[in-house]
């Protein structure tokens, strides 16, 4: 392997080794304020048609995670009065494992030039870049949504406007065990060539 090819392999290693760490396997310590800002600064370097910056961040950490968990548990019971105690408790604990959760909120308001779908895809790119940046700084992370991302009452509690959507809750912390690997798709099997008729 040439020196240049080896350097390219090293640069691709972060992508090739990227894996999600389930939020229940994340604990402290989490990134401090400076580390969070560094992670976010890396994550905002995404494709953004029209330079709209169609996203914003909401941090959930400390006791706020448990307060949100209590709200989720109450809302879970409101949504389904017959829900089992274990289901409600799972919702209560949903945000309690990772020390920091960064909520990526996509701005979807009217725009005469840039379609909402493109702006949502930009926010999705930010979510993925957050995972990469967190791993590059030796943290683990998982991108989740779940019913809380779409529920009107929870959205209102989080201050998500009517023209915004939650693109993801990015749970960030220190992996408590080695992140599990899973089988990955074969890129060659997914590739076809377009040929003109």
C-alpha contacts under 8 A as a table, 3 or more apart, distances in Angstrom:
res1	aa1	res2	aa2	distance
1	X	5	X	6.12
1	X	6	X	6.29
2	X	5	X	5.17
2	X	6	X	6.14
3	X	6	X	5.12
3	X	7	X	6.23
4	X	7	X	5.08
4	X	8	X	6.27
5	X	8	X	5.01
5	X	9	X	6.21
6	X	9	X	5.05
6	X	10	X	6.29
7	X	10	X	5.09
7	X	11	X	6.36
8	X	11	X	5.10
8	X	12	X	6.27
9	X	12	X	5.09
9	X	13	X	6.10
10	X	13	X	5.10
10	X	14	X	7.80
11	X	14	X	6.69
12	X	15	X	5.41
12	X	16	X	6.09
13	X	16	X	4.88
13	X	17	X	5.86
14	X	17	X	5.31
14	X	18	X	6.01
14	X	132	X	7.46
14	X	136	X	7.17
15	X	18	X	5.21
15	X	132	X	7.47
18	X	132	X	6.86
18	X	135	X	7.35
19	X	179	X	7.03
19	X	180	X	7.65
19	X	181	X	6.80
20	X	131	X	7.64
20	X	140	X	6.96
20	X	141	X	5.76
20	X	142	X	5.04
20	X	143	X	7.66
20	X	179	X	7.00
20	X	180	X	7.94
21	X	25	X	6.59
21	X	26	X	7.06
21	X	140	X	5.55
21	X	141	X	5.45
21	X	142	X	5.59
21	X	175	X	6.79
21	X	179	X	5.20
21	X	180	X	7.10
22	X	25	X	5.42
22	X	26	X	6.95
22	X	141	X	7.42
22	X	142	X	5.92
22	X	179	X	7.84
23	X	26	X	5.22
23	X	97	X	6.16
23	X	98	X	5.96
23	X	141	X	7.11
23	X	142	X	6.02
23	X	171	X	6.11
23	X	172	X	7.76
24	X	27	X	7.98
24	X	97	X	5.40
24	X	98	X	7.24
25	X	97	X	7.30
25	X	98	X	7.94
25	X	175	X	5.87
25	X	176	X	5.48
25	X	177	X	6.73
26	X	97	X	5.86
26	X	98	X	4.92
26	X	99	X	7.78
26	X	140	X	6.86
26	X	141	X	7.69
26	X	172	X	7.13
26	X	173	X	5.13
26	X	174	X	5.32
26	X	175	X	4.70
26	X	176	X	5.75
27	X	30	X	7.18
27	X	97	X	5.82
27	X	98	X	5.15
27	X	99	X	6.19
27	X	173	X	5.37
27	X	174	X	5.22
27	X	175	X	6.41
27	X	176	X	6.31
28	X	98	X	7.08
28	X	99	X	5.89
28	X	173	X	5.80
28	X	174	X	5.55
29	X	99	X	7.01
29	X	173	X	6.25
29	X	174	X	5.89
30	X	98	X	7.38
30	X	99	X	5.33
30	X	100	X	6.23
30	X	139	X	7.45
30	X	172	X	6.53
30	X	173	X	4.36
30	X	174	X	6.11
31	X	34	X	7.75
31	X	35	X	5.26
31	X	36	X	5.66
31	X	100	X	7.38
31	X	139	X	7.69
31	X	172	X	7.59
31	X	173	X	6.88
32	X	35	X	5.22
32	X	36	X	6.03
33	X	36	X	5.10
33	X	37	X	6.22
34	X	37	X	5.14
34	X	38	X	6.21
35	X	38	X	4.97
35	X	39	X	6.11
36	X	39	X	5.04
36	X	40	X	6.08
37	X	40	X	5.02
37	X	41	X	5.96
38	X	41	X	5.06
38	X	42	X	6.35
39	X	42	X	5.32
39	X	43	X	6.19
39	X	130	X	6.51
39	X	133	X	5.32
39	X	134	X	6.16
40	X	43	X	4.84
40	X	44	X	6.26
40	X	130	X	6.76
40	X	133	X	7.94
41	X	44	X	5.55
41	X	45	X	7.32
42	X	45	X	5.85
42	X	129	X	7.30
42	X	130	X	7.61
42	X	133	X	6.42
43	X	46	X	6.94
43	X	126	X	5.36
43	X	127	X	7.56
43	X	128	X	7.96
43	X	129	X	4.70
43	X	130	X	5.09
43	X	133	X	6.68
44	X	126	X	6.04
44	X	129	X	7.71
45	X	126	X	7.83
46	X	122	X	6.69
46	X	125	X	6.21
46	X	126	X	6.38
46	X	129	X	7.73
47	X	122	X	6.22
47	X	125	X	7.63
48	X	51	X	5.19
48	X	52	X	6.57
48	X	53	X	6.65
48	X	54	X	7.98
48	X	119	X	7.28
48	X	122	X	5.83
49	X	52	X	6.95
49	X	114	X	6.93
49	X	118	X	7.34
49	X	119	X	7.60
50	X	113	X	7.98
50	X	114	X	6.80
52	X	119	X	7.86
53	X	56	X	7.98
54	X	106	X	5.73
54	X	107	X	4.83
54	X	108	X	7.17
54	X	119	X	5.69
54	X	120	X	7.49
54	X	122	X	7.19
54	X	123	X	6.78
55	X	104	X	6.67
55	X	105	X	5.33
55	X	106	X	4.28
55	X	107	X	5.30
55	X	122	X	7.94
55	X	123	X	5.74
56	X	104	X	5.99
56	X	105	X	5.27
56	X	106	X	6.64
56	X	107	X	7.61
57	X	102	X	6.41
57	X	103	X	5.56
57	X	104	X	4.97
57	X	105	X	6.11
58	X	102	X	5.74
58	X	103	X	4.87
58	X	104	X	6.66
58	X	105	X	7.52
59	X	100	X	7.08
59	X	101	X	5.85
59	X	102	X	4.66
59	X	103	X	6.14
60	X	64	X	6.11
60	X	65	X	5.95
60	X	100	X	6.01
60	X	101	X	5.06
60	X	102	X	6.34
60	X	103	X	7.54
61	X	64	X	5.66
61	X	65	X	5.48
61	X	99	X	5.85
61	X	100	X	4.77
61	X	101	X	6.31
62	X	65	X	5.92
62	X	66	X	7.72
62	X	99	X	6.69
62	X	100	X	7.58
63	X	66	X	5.32
63	X	67	X	6.35
64	X	67	X	4.97
64	X	68	X	6.04
65	X	68	X	5.20
65	X	69	X	6.18
65	X	95	X	5.45
65	X	96	X	5.74
66	X	69	X	4.76
66	X	70	X	6.27
66	X	92	X	7.54
66	X	93	X	7.55
66	X	95	X	7.03
66	X	96	X	6.08
67	X	70	X	5.18
67	X	71	X	6.39
68	X	71	X	4.99
68	X	72	X	6.10
68	X	92	X	7.82
68	X	95	X	7.43
69	X	72	X	4.98
69	X	73	X	6.14
69	X	91	X	6.52
69	X	92	X	4.06
69	X	93	X	5.85
69	X	94	X	6.51
69	X	95	X	6.25
69	X	96	X	7.27
70	X	73	X	5.09
70	X	74	X	6.34
70	X	92	X	5.47
71	X	74	X	5.22
71	X	75	X	6.12
71	X	92	X	7.65
72	X	75	X	5.01
72	X	76	X	5.84
72	X	91	X	5.86
72	X	92	X	5.88
72	X	148	X	7.50
72	X	154	X	7.46
73	X	76	X	5.00
73	X	77	X	6.37
73	X	88	X	5.21
73	X	89	X	6.67
73	X	91	X	5.48
73	X	92	X	4.86
74	X	77	X	5.24
74	X	78	X	6.31
74	X	88	X	7.93
75	X	78	X	4.86
75	X	79	X	6.07
75	X	153	X	7.83
75	X	154	X	7.94
76	X	79	X	5.17
76	X	80	X	6.23
76	X	81	X	7.97
76	X	83	X	7.60
76	X	88	X	6.05
76	X	91	X	7.11
77	X	80	X	5.14
77	X	81	X	4.93
77	X	82	X	7.47
77	X	83	X	6.35
77	X	88	X	6.73
78	X	81	X	5.76
80	X	83	X	5.33
83	X	87	X	6.27
83	X	88	X	6.75
84	X	87	X	5.28
84	X	88	X	6.47
85	X	88	X	5.13
85	X	89	X	6.01
86	X	89	X	5.00
86	X	90	X	6.08
87	X	90	X	5.10
87	X	91	X	6.46
88	X	91	X	5.15
88	X	92	X	6.27
89	X	92	X	4.83
89	X	93	X	6.26
90	X	93	X	5.25
90	X	94	X	6.04
91	X	94	X	5.00
92	X	95	X	7.53
92	X	96	X	7.93
93	X	96	X	5.05
93	X	97	X	7.35
94	X	97	X	7.39
95	X	98	X	6.92
95	X	101	X	7.55
96	X	99	X	7.32
98	X	101	X	6.86
98	X	171	X	5.59
98	X	172	X	5.56
98	X	173	X	5.08
98	X	174	X	7.80
99	X	171	X	7.72
99	X	172	X	6.66
99	X	173	X	5.73
100	X	171	X	6.03
100	X	172	X	5.34
100	X	173	X	6.56
101	X	169	X	6.21
101	X	170	X	5.34
101	X	171	X	4.43
101	X	172	X	6.01
102	X	169	X	5.82
102	X	170	X	5.03
102	X	171	X	6.58
102	X	172	X	7.77
103	X	166	X	7.05
103	X	167	X	7.66
103	X	168	X	5.85
103	X	169	X	4.48
103	X	170	X	6.11
104	X	123	X	6.97
104	X	126	X	7.65
104	X	127	X	6.74
104	X	166	X	6.08
104	X	167	X	5.49
104	X	168	X	5.39
104	X	169	X	6.42
104	X	170	X	7.56
105	X	123	X	7.31
105	X	160	X	7.48
105	X	164	X	6.49
105	X	165	X	5.65
105	X	166	X	4.56
105	X	167	X	5.56
105	X	168	X	7.29
106	X	119	X	7.35
106	X	120	X	5.98
106	X	123	X	5.59
106	X	164	X	5.46
106	X	165	X	5.22
106	X	166	X	6.17
106	X	167	X	5.99
107	X	119	X	7.42
107	X	120	X	7.62
107	X	163	X	6.39
107	X	164	X	4.62
107	X	165	X	6.78
108	X	116	X	5.61
108	X	119	X	6.96
108	X	120	X	7.18
108	X	163	X	5.23
108	X	164	X	5.27
108	X	165	X	7.20
109	X	116	X	7.64
109	X	163	X	4.99
109	X	164	X	7.11
110	X	116	X	7.87
111	X	114	X	5.79
111	X	115	X	6.93
111	X	116	X	7.59
112	X	115	X	7.73
114	X	118	X	6.75
114	X	119	X	7.12
115	X	118	X	5.45
115	X	119	X	6.64
116	X	119	X	5.07
116	X	120	X	6.10
117	X	120	X	5.02
117	X	121	X	6.14
118	X	121	X	5.03
118	X	122	X	6.32
119	X	122	X	5.07
119	X	123	X	6.54
120	X	123	X	5.10
120	X	124	X	6.28
120	X	167	X	7.54
121	X	124	X	4.83
121	X	125	X	6.18
122	X	125	X	5.01
122	X	126	X	6.40
123	X	126	X	4.98
123	X	127	X	6.46
123	X	167	X	6.41
124	X	127	X	5.05
124	X	128	X	6.45
124	X	167	X	6.25
124	X	168	X	7.83
125	X	128	X	5.14
125	X	129	X	6.05
126	X	129	X	4.96
126	X	130	X	6.05
127	X	130	X	5.14
127	X	131	X	6.60
127	X	143	X	6.98
127	X	167	X	7.45
127	X	168	X	6.61
127	X	170	X	7.00
128	X	131	X	5.18
128	X	132	X	6.49
128	X	143	X	7.82
129	X	132	X	5.01
129	X	133	X	6.03
130	X	133	X	5.10
130	X	134	X	5.98
130	X	170	X	7.46
131	X	134	X	5.28
131	X	135	X	6.26
131	X	140	X	7.79
131	X	141	X	5.69
131	X	142	X	6.88
131	X	143	X	7.41
131	X	170	X	7.50
132	X	135	X	5.22
132	X	136	X	6.09
133	X	136	X	4.98
133	X	137	X	6.40
134	X	137	X	5.24
134	X	138	X	6.55
134	X	139	X	5.17
134	X	140	X	6.36
134	X	141	X	6.52
134	X	172	X	7.06
135	X	138	X	4.92
135	X	139	X	4.96
135	X	140	X	5.62
135	X	141	X	7.10
136	X	139	X	7.36
138	X	174	X	7.73
139	X	172	X	6.64
139	X	173	X	5.54
139	X	174	X	5.10
139	X	175	X	6.86
140	X	172	X	5.77
140	X	173	X	5.49
140	X	174	X	5.55
140	X	175	X	5.43
140	X	179	X	7.92
141	X	170	X	6.56
141	X	171	X	5.29
141	X	172	X	4.42
141	X	173	X	6.47
142	X	170	X	5.61
142	X	171	X	5.22
142	X	172	X	6.86
143	X	168	X	6.01
143	X	169	X	5.75
143	X	170	X	4.58
143	X	171	X	6.50
144	X	168	X	5.61
144	X	169	X	5.16
144	X	170	X	6.34
144	X	171	X	7.64
145	X	148	X	6.94
145	X	149	X	5.38
145	X	166	X	7.63
145	X	167	X	7.34
145	X	168	X	5.13
145	X	169	X	5.80
146	X	149	X	5.86
146	X	150	X	7.60
147	X	150	X	5.47
147	X	151	X	6.08
148	X	151	X	5.22
148	X	154	X	6.01
148	X	155	X	7.44
149	X	154	X	7.40
149	X	155	X	6.76
149	X	165	X	7.70
149	X	166	X	5.47
149	X	167	X	7.80
149	X	168	X	7.37
150	X	154	X	7.77
150	X	155	X	6.89
150	X	165	X	7.72
150	X	166	X	7.32
151	X	154	X	5.44
151	X	155	X	6.02
152	X	155	X	5.04
152	X	156	X	6.10
153	X	156	X	5.14
153	X	157	X	6.21
154	X	157	X	4.89
154	X	158	X	6.22
155	X	158	X	5.17
155	X	159	X	6.22
155	X	160	X	5.07
155	X	161	X	7.66
156	X	159	X	4.96
156	X	160	X	5.68
156	X	161	X	7.25
157	X	160	X	7.67
160	X	164	X	6.03
160	X	165	X	6.99
160	X	166	X	7.61
161	X	164	X	5.20
161	X	165	X	7.82
162	X	165	X	7.87
166	X	169	X	7.60
175	X	178	X	6.59
175	X	179	X	6.93
186	X	189	X	5.42
186	X	190	X	6.77
187	X	190	X	5.14
187	X	191	X	6.41
188	X	191	X	5.28
